[in-house]
């Protein structure tokens, strides 16, 4: 009772307009006016405090003009409900309590435990039957909530430290993610015969660049020939000293342009131009071959850049948010899945509205904005990014018809199909896969092999 009064006074001191009737206040209400307290002893308890039946009463606490609370004391008998201290220590039910419960629940559990441990078998009292009925009548949602709270909630420490307890255990990327940057070992990057050397992986961010390079070659720009080397992020290739020298952020893709060294006015400089971040590489290559293609038209440059930067800023919520928690996380949690599903659907709706009266993102012209957005959002609505289950979960077919139409149009381009298979080593046998690309013939062979497998299935 003192504890409850303390809570009441605390609320008064804080001047809250509404008094939150929490667990402690409910305890106070049950223990309030009219209750007869008596002490008795028990075979298993050092001391026992019992509350016998009291009549139905109501007590009104007038604290501040802005704050009034009424506690209604029910007429239901609480019989021999008790609390106490066991000679051996606190009752087991309190010691092993894992889920968050009210003090009243602890009292009921203590009382039930003491009777089951020490009684002579006459436990089928009206009190117990009422408690069992109450327990059975709990809703399904309450049971699920208790089951999901099988351990204490996470309380952030004052200073975070890296370890399995922070979510790395069971995380497919836990073995490679660290809170530090820089090279972890020495390894030089390979170099091919072409001026453009790409170090990448066939993920959505990697596909952006290979799609553009294949589009440039399809447009007849032979200077866009390139070597594409596989950087296997699951094997920590991105932390080798050579790759870190190109991209200190240790993320794919990264590009070296040896033509830039030849074009330099500094005769003593033979260093190639490094370019990292997929959006930066798209702009760099589009500008390098400006005037020979329509992928970054001068009259639409600002609009194209708007959507390119929209993709760069928005996609992490899809990949690192929705994709991680819905697909990759070992333990599924409703809160992050709901949070990032809502944001993913909002972004898809942004695209759907934009494409309602446009063939491509920026109008009738296919640009690097489409090349950047398609590997993430186009593949998502087509079911290629996270599978058909994610497509159904997001209700893509009903909600985003314009995005689907656009994605199917982009997917039908030959250069897109070529670019998507480069630096890829996973997927079904009928999906084109090419670990490294050093010539157009490499891509032709990979596509022909997948087509052959597809024909055999038919």
N, C-alpha and C positions, 0 to 999 in steps of 0.2 A: 504493500500500500504506500509506504514511504517513497518507493521508486516511482510509482505512478504520480504521486503528488509532485515529485521533483520534475517529472516531464511536463506536468501542467504549468508549474511555475516557470520552467524554461520557455515554454511557448508564450507565457505572459510577458516575460522579460524581452523577448524578441519582438513583441508587438505584432504578432501575426494576426491577420484579420480572420483567418479560419483556423480552427484547431484540428490538426490531423489526428484522428482517432486511430492510433496504430496499435501494435501488439501490447505495449505496456499499458496503454489507456484502457484497452479491453480487460486486461488483468485487473486494473484498479476498479473498473465497474463491477466485476464479479465479486470483488472483495470489499465492496463499499457498505453503506449504511444498513444497519439492521442485521448483519451477519453475526452469528454467535461463534466466537473462537474458543476453542478448548484444546488442551494439551493431553496427549495420551501416549502410551508406549506401545511398541509392537515388537514381535519376535525378531524381525530383521532390521528394525530401524532404531537408531539411537534416540531419536525424538520424532514426534509426529504432530503436525498441526492440521486439524481437521476443520472443515467448514460444513456446518449442518444447514439444513434447509432454511431459507429465509423467504419472507413474503415478497411479492412483486412490489418494487418501489422504483421511483424515479428521482434522480437528484439533478438539480440544475446548478451549474457553476457559472456565476456571473463574474467574469474576470475584467474585461475592458468593454466599453460600449460597443467596440467593433468585433467582440469575440464572445460567443456563447456556445456552450456545449451541454448536451443532455446525454446522460448515460442511463440507459434503461436496464434495470436489473430484472432478468427474466424470472418467471415463477418456476421454471423447471428445476427439479431437484438435482443437486450436484453430489448428493449423498455423502459418501466418505472420501471425496476427492481430497488429495493430500499432497503435501510436499515434505521433504525431510532429508536427512542426511544418513546414509547407510554407514554402518560401522566400517565396512571395507572401503568406503569412498562413495562417490556419486553413483546412482544407479546406472546400469549398463546402457540403458536407452538414452541417457543424457551424454554419457561418455562417447558413444559411437554415433551421435547425431550428425548426419552429413548434410541434409537439406535444411534450408531455412524454415523454421516453424515458429509459431507463436509460443509465448510462455504457457498459455493454457494447454496447448498440445503437449508440451513437455510434462505438465502436471498430470494430464490424463494418461500419458504413456508410463510415467513413473508409478502411478497408482496401479495400473493394469499389470505392470511388471512385478510389483511387490506382491500382488495377490497370486499371480501365476507361479511365483517362486515359493511362496510360503503357505498358501492355503491348503486345505485338506481335500480339495476337489470340488467344493461347493462354489464354483465360480460363475454359474449361470444365473447371475442376478439381473434384475431389470436394468441396472446401470450398464452392465456389460453389453446386454442386448442392444440398448440404445446406441452405445458407442459403435458396435459392429454394424448396425444399420446405417449410422452416419458415415462410417468408413466406406461401406459398399455403395452409398449413394453419391460418392464423389464423381464429378463429371469426368468424361474421358480426357478433356483438355487439361484438367488438374492433374490427372495421373501422368499424362505425357510430360507435363511441366516438371513434375517430381522426378520422373525417370531421366529427363535431360539434365537435371541438376544433381547428378550423381556425385558431384564433387563441389567443393567450395568455389565460388566465383573468383576469377582472376583479379588480384589486386596489384597494380603496377608498383614495382619497387621504386625507391628514390633514384637509383641509378641502374639503368638497363645493362644487362650483360648477355652475351651471345651464348646459346646453348640449346639442347634439345627441348628444355622446358619452355622455350620461347616459340615453339611451333616448327622447328626444323625437323623434328622426328615425324616421319610419315609424309613429309613434304617432298615431292619429286625433285624440287630444286634446292632442297635444304643442304645438300652436300656441296653445292657450288656457290651458294650465296654467302657472302661474308660482309661485315660492316666496314671493310677496308678496301682501298683501291690500289692499283699498281700491279706490276708483274709478279707472278709467283714462281716462275722458273724461266730459264733461258731457252729460247727457241726462235730461230730466224724464220721469216716468212719466205715461202717459195716465190719464184718469179718466172713468168712465162715470156713468150716472145712478143706479145702485143704491148703497146704503150699503156693501155688501161688494165690495171690489175685489181680485180675485185676479190675481197675476202668476205665470205658471207655464208648464209644458210638459207634453205628454202622455206623459211617462215614468212608470215605476211610482210614484215619489214624488209626482209631480203628480196622478196618477190617484186617489190616496188621497183628496185633498181634494175633487175634482170629484165623485167617487162619493158622498161624504157630503153635499155640497150638493144633489145630485140626489135623494138619499134623503130629505133634509129637505123638499124641495119636494114629493116624492111623498107625504110624510106630511101634506101640507096646510099647511105652515109657509111662508107667502108671504113673510115677513120674511127668508127665506133667499135671496131673489133676488140675483143677483150678476152682475158683469161679469168675464169671464175673458180676460185679455190674454196674448198669446203672448210668451214670453221665449225667444228662440232662443239657446241656449247655444253653438252652433257659430259663431254670429256675435258672440259675446261681449256679448250684451245684458245679461248679469248683472253686467257691470262698469261699467255706466253709473252716474252719480252718484245718480240717482233710485232705482234698485233697491238700490244699496249702502246708501242711507239707510234702507231698509226691512229689508234683511238684510245686515249687515256681513260675513257669511260668503259672500255672492255665490252662493248656491245656491237653486234653486227647490224648492218653491213659497214665495211670500211673500204675506201678506194685509194689507190695510188695512181697518179697520172704522170708518167715519165715524159710525156710530151711537154709538160709544163717546165721541166728542167731544161729541155732543149731550147725552149722559147725564152728562157730567162736572160735578162741583160747582164747578169752577173756571170762572168766567165768562170769564176771560181766555184760557182754553185752547181752541183750536179744532183742535188736532192730533188726527188719527185714531189709533186704537190699532194699532200694528204687531204682527204675529205672524209669526214665521218658525220653520222646522223643521216638517216635515209632521206629526209626532206631536203637537207643541204645538198646531198649528192644529186637528187633530181634537178634542183635548180642549177647546180654547177654544170651538169651535162647538157641541160637545155640551153644554157647560155653559151657553152663551149661551141655548140653547133647551131647557134642562132642564125636565122635567115634561111635555113635549109630544111626546116620542118615547121609544123603548126602546133606543136605541143605546149608552147608557151608564147602565144601570140601577143605582140606588144600592146595592142588595143585592149586586151583582156588580162594583162599581167596582174593588175591589182586584184581583180576578182579571183583569178586562179590562185594567187598567193593567199587570199582570204580562206579559201577552202582547203588548201594544202596545210595551212597552219591550224585550221579547225581539226583536220584529221590528226595531226601530230599531238594536239592537246587533248583530244577526245578519246582516241583509241586506248590509252592506258586504262580507262575505266572499263573497257570491254575486255581487254586481255588480262591485265593485272587484277581486275575486279570480278566481272562476271565469269570469265573463263576460268580463273583460278578457283573461285569458291564453288562454282557449279560443276566443273569438270574435274579439276586436278586435286582439290583438297580432299584428303582422306576422310575427314569428318565433315559432314554436311551441316551447315549452320544456317538457320532461317534468316537471321538478321542480315548478314552480309549478302546472302543470295537475293533477298528482297531489295536491299539497298542498290545493288549493282544491276539487277534486272530492270528496276525502274529507270535507272539512268541509261542503260543500253536501249530500252524501248523508246525513251525520250529522244535519243540521238537518231535512232532509225526513223522516228517520226519527223525529225528535222530534215533528213534526207528525202523522205517520202514527199514532204511538202515542196521541197526544192525541185524535185524531179517530176512534179505533177504535170507541168507543161514544157518540160525540157527533155531533149534526147540524152544529153550528157549533163554533168554537174554544172557546168558554166554556160550551157546553151547547146548550140548545134555542133560545137567543135569539141573534139576529143582531146583532152589535155592531160598534163601531169597530175592534175587534181583527181581525175578519174583513176589514173594509175596508182595513186597513193591510197585512195579510198577503197578501191575494189578488193584488194587482198584481205582486208579486214571485214568490211561491211557487205561487200558482194558475196564473198565466200560464206559469210555468216548466214545470209538469207537463202543461199543455195544449199545449205546444209553441209558444206565442205569444211568449215572452220572447226566447229565443235560437234558435228554430227547431226543426224535428223532429229534426235531427241531435243536438242537445244532449239532447233528450228520450230518444233512443235511447242515447246515450253514458252517461247516468245510469241507464239501465235502469228508467225510471219505471214503465212498464206492469206490470212484475212485482213491483217492490219497494214501491210506495206506492199501493195501491188505495184506501185511505181518503182520502188527499189528493186523488186524482183525483175521487172521488165528491163530496167537499166543493167542489172547484173548479168542477165542472160545475153544482152547485146554486147557487153564488154567481154564476157567469157567466149563469145564466138569469134573474136579476133585471133588470127593465127599467131601473132607475136605474143599475145597474152598466154596462149597455151604453151608456147615455147618457153617463155620466161618463168612460168610457174613450176616447171619440172627441174629447173637448174638448182644444183646444190641440195638436192633432195634425195634421201635414201630410205624413206618409209612410205607406207601406203600399200594398197592392193596391187596385185601383179598387173592389172590392166591400167594402172596409173603410171604415166611416164615418170621415170626417176633417173636423175643424172647427177652423180656425186661431184664431178668436175667438168667444166666446160672450157675447151681450148679452141674450138672451131665450130662453125655452123653444122658440120657433118656430125659432131657429137650429139647435137640436139636432134638432128634428123634420125639418127640411129635409135635414140631413146624413144622418140615418138613412134617410130615404125615397130619397135618391139612391143610397146603397149597396145598398139592397134592390132598386132598379130594375136596377142593374148585375148583381146576383146573379140576378135573374129572367131577364135577357137571356142570361146564360151558360147557364142551365138550358134 
